[in-house]
């Protein structure tokens, strides 16, 4: 861990920032400023099919408009692929990953018990099963795409061994203090660690980059609270430090649903075009 606290804001450039992003960025930036820490911006652009240069430019424009300053250079995940491959190779060497050729439709059709992960996706119905090496080689030779899933049972057992039998936990901070939370990665089933189309996943890339950048404080929305289960597990397995987490309330739209980048009428750019000021944004997200 570094001597000065390190905070970060890590958006994906697949749409325009909205009020929820403003809350995350402002909370992190002002916390870093108030404690003499550092504030970083990381562009999580591993999804080449959805990332756009104009959205990257818009992120910087929106943050500057809000009065947020950040350290240079900015890290782009698309330039960090080798680091993610190395981390995945380490997990594979531990025997914790296995190839998965199943499509989403096949998983949905086979998951008949109704079990869902915290994001609402059906739990992988063949958890813990392994295809024979010959079948894997045959399907790879045929050019079939595959993801790498983590055998959650084996991974949890490995983490328990690393921790000497202690529970897997993370520290959650709030305005009123902090508390230790027991992580529950098993509720994610055999989670994808390396996607079919990208040599990593959000879960793997974020823990690798947070450790590499020395991030000590992660501020993000409550929609990512459950993902901390998997992140903490990966940190233990890879020998990475655990940041302090703060998951803030979500900003809802007029329909009561969580804001999304697809709803452009709530984007910061649209609000600015309508004459809103940074002070207006702060008031609308409850920062006064």
N, C-alpha and C positions, 0 to 999 in steps of 0.2 A: 504494500500500500504506500502511496506517496504521502509526503508530509502535509501538503495542502490538499484539502478535499477536492475531488474532481467530480463534477456534474456533467451530464450530457443530454442533448436532445437529438433523437435519432429518427427522423421521419423517412418514409418511403416516397420517392418522387413519382407516384402513380396517380396523382390528383392534386388539387389545390388544398392548402392548409385551411382548416376551419377553426371555429371557436374552441373546440376541444384541444386542438394542437396549441392554440395560444395559451390556454391554461397550463398545459404541461411545460411549454417553453418558458413562460414567465415564472412559474413556480421554481423551476430549476435554476434559471438565470439569477433570480433575486436571492435564492438561498445561497448560491455560490458567492454572489456579491456581498451578502451580509456576513458570511463567515470567512471572507478572504480567500475563497477557493477559486478554482478554475472552471470555466464553462466551455464545453466542446459541442460542436455540431458534427454529426456523422450521417452521411447519406446512405440509407440502406437500399441500394439499387441492384440487389442480386436478381430481381425479377426483370430480366431484360425485355420481356414481352410487354410489360406494362409501364416501365420507367420511361420518362420523357425529359429531354434537356430543358424544355420550357418549364416543366414543373420544378426542376432543380433551381433554375433561376428564380422562379416564383417563391420558393422557400426562403432564399436569401433576402429577397425583396421584402417579403412579409415580416421576417424577423427584424430586419433593420428598421422597418416602419414602426414596429412595436417598441423600438428602443433597445433591442437586445444586441449585445456584442459578443463575439465568440473568438476563440483562438484559431489561428491558421497554422498549418494547413488543415483543411477539412479532409477527413478520411472518407473514402468511397468504398463500400463493400465490394463492388465489382472489381476492385484492384487488390482484393485480399483473398482471392479464391484459393491460392496455394495454402494459406494458413488454415482454411477450413478443411481442405483435403487432408492435411497433416493431422488435424484433430480427429477426423473421421477414421483415418488409418489407425490411430492409437486405440480408438474404441473397437475397431475391427480386430486388432491384434489381441484385445482382451476377450474376444469371442462374444461381444455384446450386440453386434449388428448382423442382420441377415437380409438377403435380397427379397424384395416383394414386387412381383410383376402384376398384381391385381389392379384393376381399374376401380375408380370410384363407384361405377355402376355395379361392378361385381361385388364389391364390399357391401354396398347398400342392399343388394339382393340377398346376400348371405347372412347379413346381420339381422336375424329375425327375432332376437330377444328384446329389442328396443333399447339396449344399453347405449348410452351416448357419452362422448367426452365433454369436458366443460365448454367447448366451442359449439356443441350441438351436433357434431359429426358422429356417425355410428362407430362404436369401438371396433377395431380390427377383429374380425370373427375367428381368425386362425392364429391368435396370439400364442407365441412360444413354439409354433411349429416351424420346422426347417425342411426345405426342399433338398433333395439329394444333390451332391456336387455334380453328378452327371446331368441331371435335369437342368440345373442352373447353367452349366456350360452349354448345353444344347440351346437353351432359350437366348442366352447371350449371343451365341454364334448366329442365331437367326435374326439378330438385330432388335430383339424386344427390349423396350425400355424398362428399367426397374428402379425402385427407390430402395433405400436402406432403412430398415426399421430397427428400433432398439428392443431387444428382448427385455421387457420391463422387469420381469421376475428376476432374471439374472443380474440386471443392472442394479436393482434395489438391494440384492444380496451382496453384490460387490461393494456398494456404497456403505452398507452396514459394516462390512469387514474393514473398510478404510477408516471408518469413524470409530472403530473399536466397540461397536455395539450401541453407540449413542444414536439417538433419533436424528433424522434428516430435518433440519430446521433452517429458517431464514429470519432475519430481523426486519419487521415492518415498522416504519416510523410514521408519526402523525404530528399534528400541532400540539397534541397533548402528551407526547412522549414516544416511547417505542415498546414493542412487545415481541417476544419470540413466537414464531408460528411453526407448527409442524407441517412440513411439506407432504403432499399426498400424490406423488407422481403416478402411482398405480391407477388412478382414476382416468389417466390418459391412455391406458392400454399400451400396446406396442407402438409408440409414437414414431413418426417419420423423422429421421435425423438427417438424411440426405435425400433430396427430392429427385424425381425422375428427370426433370428438365434443368435442374441447377445442382451443382455438386455440394450443396449444403441445404440447410433449412433455416428458418428464422431462429429457431431455438439454438442451434449450434453456432451460427454466425454471431448472434448477440452476446453469448457468453465468452466466446473467443475474443471478440473485439473489446468488450468491457474490460477484460483482464489485460489485454495488450495495451490499452490506452490508460490503464491505471484508474478506471472509474471506481469511485468509492460510494457514490450516491446515485441511485436510479429513481427518477420521478416519471411516472407514467400513469395511464388511466386504469380504472378498476377492471376494464375488460381484459387486461393482461395479468390480473392478480393470480389466476389459476396457473398461468404459464410459468410462474415462478417455481412451481413444483418441479417441472422438467429442467428449468435453468439451474436450480440448486443441485439437482442430481448430476447434471453434466459437469458442474463446477467441481463437485467432489470427485467424480470419476477422472477428470482431467487434471486434478490438482490445482485448480484455479481459485483465487480469492473470491469471497462473497461480498458484494456491495450491500449497503443499507438500502432498503427499498421503501418507496412511498408511493402508494397507489391512490390517486386522487379521484374525486367524484367525476362522473361523466356529465357532459353537457348535452342536454336533449333539445331536439327541435320542437317546432310548434305541434307536431303530432305525438310528442312524448317519446320518440325513439332516439337512440344514440345518433349523433351526427355522423355522417359518412362523407367521404370525399366526392361521392357521386352527386350529392345534393349541393349544387353550386351556389344556390341562393344563400347559403350560410357560410360560404368561403370568405376568408379574410379579404381576398381581392375584390369580391363582389361588394362586400360591406364598405370597403374603401372607395370603390367607384360610386357608391350611393351617398358618399359624403361622411361616413363614419370616421371618427378619430380614434387614435389609440386609447384615449381616455374612455371613449364610448365602449370600446371592446372590453376594457378592464371592468367597467361597471356591469356589463352584460354577463360576465363570467364570475362576478362576485368578488372581485379584487379591489373594488372601490376606486 
